[in-house]
Amino acid sequence: MLGNFITSGLILVLGYAYPAFECFKTIEKNKVEIHELRFWCQYWIIVAALRIFESFGDLFLSWLPMYGEAKLALFIYLWYPKTKGTAYIYDTILKPFVAKYETEIDRSLMEFRAKAWDLAIYYWQNCTEIGQAKFLQVLEYIASQSKRGTQQPKSEIKDETTHRSSSPVEDKDFYGARAKLRRSNKGD
């Protein structure tokens, strides 16, 4: 437990924070060297790809001993200048794969974006229609309750000192109206 906590903290610091700071320094220098900028861009591309695969792979691989430590070692391998891990992985694995499937990836992303947008619009419209209907039902209910209270004949107004018991017929009407209201709400 504590080992996982420490490893996760080191991954955050050495896998994300330190490289992000180095990338910031590279970009904000007065003279940006293309080689350094390319290195850090490649690093972040690889880290993004690893993060995507990690979302699924962790389910199957996280039980392996030293898995967190292996991820930490991979991050250090990627940015450590003497190993040049970023250039090796980018040039030998990632670049050929993405170049081979670039058109399919673009097409899939465009389709996904269009479907996601259509789905978002559908749910927005559906939610606004349902919300509007429920809001109007609440207003109608409130209006019916206020009418019920203001239209009571003077002969039926209860005296504060005497209490009138309701008849079984009145109770049946109340419960029947309540059941009818529930059925109409379930239908929406």
C-alpha positions, 0 to 999 in steps of 0.5 A: 500500500505504502509502496504503491503510494510512493511509486505513484508519487514518483511517477507524478513527479518524474513522469509528468511534473519534471518533464512538463517543467523542462518542456516549459523551460524549452518553450520559454527560452529566448532561442528555442532549439528545434531539437529540444522542442521536438524531443519534448513533443515526442515525449508528451506524445508517447506519454499520452499514448501510454496513458491511453493504453494504461487505462485498459492495460492496468486492469490486466497488468497491475497485479504483476509485481513491480508493475508501478516500478516498471512504469517509473523506470519507463518514464525515466528511460524516456526523458533521461538524456543518455538513453534517448528512449523517447527518440527510440520509441517514437521512431521505431514504434509509434511513428511507423504505427501512426503513419500506417494507420493515420487515415483510419485514425483520422476517419475514426476520430471524425466519426466519433466526434460527429456521433458524440456531438449528435448524442450530446444534442439528442440528450440536451433536447431530451432533457430540456423537454422532460425538464419543461414538462416536469416543471409545468406539472409542478406549476399545475400541481401548485396551482391546483393546491392553491385553488383548493385552499381558496375555494373552500365554502364557508360552511366547511371551514373548520373551527379552530376549536372543533375538529371535523373527521373526514368521511370515507368518501372524502378519503377515497376521493383524495387517495384516488386523485393521488393515485391518478397523479402518480400514474400520470407522472409515471407515464412521462 
